[in-house]
C-alpha cells in the first residue's frame, strides 16, 4: 500500500527521514526544521502515506519555494507537498486533496502560493477539497510576491 507507485519508478517509494537538528548556515542563517518526506509532488504521494496522518501540511506551489527567502521558516514543522495549478489538472488535484484530507485527516493545511493569478488555482483546489471532504481542517494561505516578499500580512 505504501511502497512504489504503479509507474514502477523506485523514486516514488514513500519515505520519511529522521528529523535533522537545526543547523546554522553561514550564508543564510538558521536552517528551518521540517519533516523530511518523499515524494513531495502531490500527484505522487498516496493519501495513505503514513507521514500525512495528522500532519501539518504545507501545500506549496512549485514556484513558491525558490521565490521565497523565507521558505524554510514557512515550512518549519510541516510535511511539504508541491503542485502547480498552471501545469497540472486542477480537477485531478482537487480529487487527490479530497482523498488526502479524508484519509490522512491532517491537523492543518497551509497553502503557499505566488501572487500571480494562475497560482490562485492551488488555493481554489484546497478550498473546494475542504468543502467536499466533510472534515473541519484549519487552513491558511500565505502569498509570496514575485519579488520574494510575503504579501498576505
C-alpha positions as CSV (number, residue, x, y, z in Angstrom):
1,X,0.0,0.0,0.0
2,X,2.8,2.5,0.8
3,X,5.6,1.2,-1.5
4,X,6.4,2.2,-5.0
5,X,3.5,3.6,-7.1
6,X,2.2,1.7,-10.1
7,X,4.5,3.5,-12.5
8,X,7.4,1.3,-11.3
9,X,9.8,4.2,-10.5
10,X,11.7,3.5,-7.3
11,X,11.9,7.3,-6.9
12,X,8.2,7.2,-5.9
13,X,8.7,5.0,-2.8
14,X,7.2,6.7,0.2
15,X,9.8,7.6,2.8
16,X,10.1,9.6,5.9
17,X,13.6,10.5,7.1
18,X,14.8,11.1,10.7
19,X,14.5,14.8,11.6
20,X,17.6,16.8,11.3
21,X,18.8,19.1,14.0
22,X,18.6,22.8,13.4
23,X,21.8,24.0,11.9
24,X,23.3,27.4,11.4
25,X,24.2,28.3,7.9
26,X,26.9,31.0,7.4
27,X,25.2,32.2,4.2
28,X,21.6,32.1,5.1
29,X,21.3,32.0,8.9
30,X,19.4,29.2,10.7
31,X,18.1,26.4,8.5
32,X,14.5,25.6,9.4
33,X,13.4,22.2,10.7
34,X,10.7,20.3,8.8
35,X,9.6,16.7,8.4
36,X,11.7,15.3,5.5
37,X,9.5,13.1,3.4
38,X,9.5,11.7,-0.1
39,X,8.0,12.0,-2.6
40,X,7.0,15.7,-2.3
41,X,4.9,16.1,-5.5
42,X,1.2,15.9,-4.6
43,X,0.3,13.7,-7.5
44,X,2.9,11.1,-6.4
45,X,2.0,10.9,-2.7
46,X,-0.6,8.4,-1.8
47,X,-3.3,9.6,0.6
48,X,-2.4,6.6,2.8
49,X,1.3,7.7,3.3
50,X,1.9,7.4,7.0
51,X,3.7,10.7,7.3
52,X,0.4,12.5,6.3
53,X,-1.6,11.2,9.2
54,X,-2.5,14.1,11.5
55,X,0.3,16.2,10.0
56,X,0.6,19.9,9.5
57,X,0.8,20.1,5.7
58,X,2.3,22.8,3.6
59,X,1.0,22.6,0.0
60,X,3.3,24.9,-1.9
61,X,3.0,26.0,-5.5
62,X,6.1,24.8,-7.4
63,X,7.4,28.4,-7.9
64,X,6.9,29.5,-4.3
65,X,9.9,27.7,-2.7
66,X,12.6,29.1,-5.0
67,X,10.9,32.6,-5.0
68,X,10.7,32.9,-1.2
69,X,13.8,33.5,1.0
70,X,11.6,32.5,4.0
71,X,10.5,29.1,2.6
72,X,12.3,27.2,5.4
73,X,10.6,29.3,8.0
74,X,7.2,28.8,6.5
75,X,7.8,25.0,6.1
76,X,9.1,24.5,9.6
77,X,7.4,21.6,11.3
78,X,5.3,20.8,8.2
79,X,5.1,18.0,5.7
80,X,5.8,19.7,2.4
81,X,3.9,18.8,-0.8
82,X,4.2,20.7,-4.1
83,X,1.9,21.2,-7.0
84,X,1.5,23.6,-9.9
85,X,-2.0,24.9,-10.7
86,X,-0.9,26.1,-14.1
87,X,0.6,22.9,-15.5
88,X,-1.5,20.3,-13.6
89,X,-5.1,19.3,-13.9
90,X,-6.9,21.2,-11.2
91,X,-9.8,18.7,-11.0
92,X,-7.3,15.9,-10.5
93,X,-5.5,18.0,-7.9
94,X,-8.8,18.7,-6.1
95,X,-9.8,14.9,-6.2
96,X,-6.4,14.0,-4.8
97,X,-6.7,16.5,-2.0
98,X,-10.2,15.3,-1.1
99,X,-8.8,11.8,-0.8
100,X,-5.8,13.0,1.2
101,X,-7.9,15.1,3.6
102,X,-10.4,12.3,4.1
103,X,-7.9,9.6,4.7
104,X,-5.0,11.4,6.4
105,X,-7.1,13.9,8.4
106,X,-4.3,16.5,8.6
107,X,-4.1,18.7,11.7
108,X,-3.8,21.8,9.4
109,X,-3.1,22.9,5.8
110,X,-1.1,25.9,4.8
111,X,-1.2,26.9,1.1
112,X,1.9,28.7,-0.1
113,X,1.3,30.4,-3.5
114,X,2.6,33.2,-5.6
115,X,0.7,36.5,-6.1
116,X,0.2,35.8,-9.8
117,X,-3.4,34.9,-11.0
118,X,-2.6,31.4,-12.3
119,X,-1.4,30.5,-8.8
120,X,-4.9,31.1,-7.4
121,X,-5.8,27.7,-8.7
122,X,-4.0,25.9,-5.9
123,X,-5.9,27.9,-3.3
124,X,-9.2,27.2,-5.0
125,X,-8.4,23.5,-5.2
126,X,-7.8,23.4,-1.5
127,X,-10.9,25.4,-0.7
128,X,-13.1,23.1,-2.8
129,X,-11.4,19.9,-1.5
130,X,-12.0,21.0,2.1
131,X,-15.7,21.7,1.3
132,X,-16.0,18.3,-0.4
133,X,-14.2,16.1,2.2
134,X,-16.6,16.9,5.1
135,X,-13.8,17.5,7.6
136,X,-13.1,20.6,9.5
137,X,-9.4,21.2,8.9
138,X,-7.9,24.6,9.8
139,X,-6.2,26.2,6.8
140,X,-4.5,29.4,5.8
141,X,-3.0,30.9,2.7
142,X,0.5,32.5,2.5
143,X,1.1,34.7,-0.6
144,X,4.6,35.4,-1.9
145,X,5.1,38.3,-4.3
146,X,7.2,37.9,-7.5
147,X,9.9,39.9,-5.7
148,X,10.0,37.2,-3.0
149,X,8.3,39.2,-0.2
150,X,5.4,38.0,1.7
151,X,2.2,39.7,0.6
152,X,-0.6,38.2,2.8
153,X,0.4,40.0,6.1
